[in-house]
């Protein structure tokens, strides 16, 4: 079971800030595909993965990162500085 957190416009599109997900996904990319297949709001939120960043247990990772041993996955838009 994974805790999946959504931030900023990702949360707005999906409509919830967090949920627990039962998954067989081996990588972040596979998890995204599972979520997109759930319903339209997930498909909309994950339509362009290049517009997203992901953190596994609060460490920035790539979408090809393995999920083995991970407890928390967070999706958010890129941070902008100024």
C-alpha positions as CSV (number, residue, x, y, z in Angstrom):
1,X,0.0,0.0,0.0
2,X,1.4,3.4,-1.0
3,X,0.5,6.8,0.3
4,X,0.1,9.0,-2.8
5,X,0.1,12.8,-2.4
6,X,-1.0,15.4,-4.9
7,X,0.0,19.1,-4.8
8,X,-1.0,22.3,-6.5
9,X,-2.9,21.9,-9.8
10,X,-2.5,18.1,-9.7
11,X,-4.5,18.1,-6.5
12,X,-7.1,20.4,-8.1
13,X,-7.6,18.2,-11.1
14,X,-7.9,15.0,-9.1
15,X,-9.9,16.6,-6.3
16,X,-8.1,15.1,-3.3
17,X,-4.8,15.9,-1.5
18,X,-3.9,12.2,-0.8
19,X,-5.0,8.6,-0.9
20,X,-3.8,5.1,-0.2
21,X,-3.2,3.1,-3.4
22,X,-2.9,-0.7,-3.7
23,X,-0.6,-1.2,-6.7
24,X,1.3,-3.8,-8.6
25,X,3.4,-1.1,-10.3
26,X,7.2,-1.6,-10.3
27,X,8.0,1.9,-11.3
28,X,6.6,5.4,-11.0
29,X,5.7,5.4,-14.7
30,X,3.7,2.2,-14.2
31,X,1.9,3.7,-11.2
32,X,1.0,6.8,-13.4
33,X,-0.4,4.5,-16.0
34,X,-2.5,2.6,-13.4
35,X,-3.8,6.0,-12.1
36,X,-4.6,7.3,-15.5
37,X,-6.7,4.2,-16.3
38,X,-8.9,4.8,-13.2
39,X,-11.0,7.7,-14.5
40,X,-10.9,10.9,-16.5
41,X,-9.8,13.2,-13.6
42,X,-6.6,11.2,-13.2
43,X,-6.0,11.0,-17.0
44,X,-6.3,14.8,-17.1
45,X,-3.9,15.3,-14.2
46,X,-1.3,12.9,-15.7
47,X,-1.8,13.8,-19.4
48,X,1.7,15.3,-19.6
49,X,4.1,13.7,-17.3
50,X,6.9,16.1,-18.5
51,X,4.9,18.8,-16.6
52,X,5.3,16.9,-13.3
53,X,7.9,16.1,-10.8
54,X,7.8,13.1,-8.4
55,X,9.3,12.5,-5.0
56,X,9.6,9.0,-3.4
57,X,9.8,9.2,0.4
58,X,10.5,12.9,0.0
59,X,13.4,12.5,-2.4
60,X,13.1,13.8,-6.0
61,X,13.3,10.9,-8.5
62,X,12.6,10.1,-12.1
63,X,9.5,8.4,-13.5
64,X,11.6,5.3,-14.2
65,X,12.5,5.0,-10.5
66,X,11.5,1.7,-8.8
67,X,8.8,1.6,-6.2
68,X,10.2,-1.3,-4.2
69,X,10.3,-0.3,-0.5
70,X,8.7,3.1,-1.1
71,X,6.0,4.2,1.3
72,X,5.1,7.6,-0.1
73,X,4.8,9.0,-3.6
74,X,4.2,12.7,-4.2
75,X,3.3,14.4,-7.5
76,X,3.7,18.1,-8.0
77,X,4.5,20.7,-10.7
78,X,8.1,21.9,-11.1
79,X,9.1,24.5,-8.6
80,X,9.7,28.0,-10.1
81,X,12.1,30.4,-8.4
82,X,12.5,34.1,-8.8
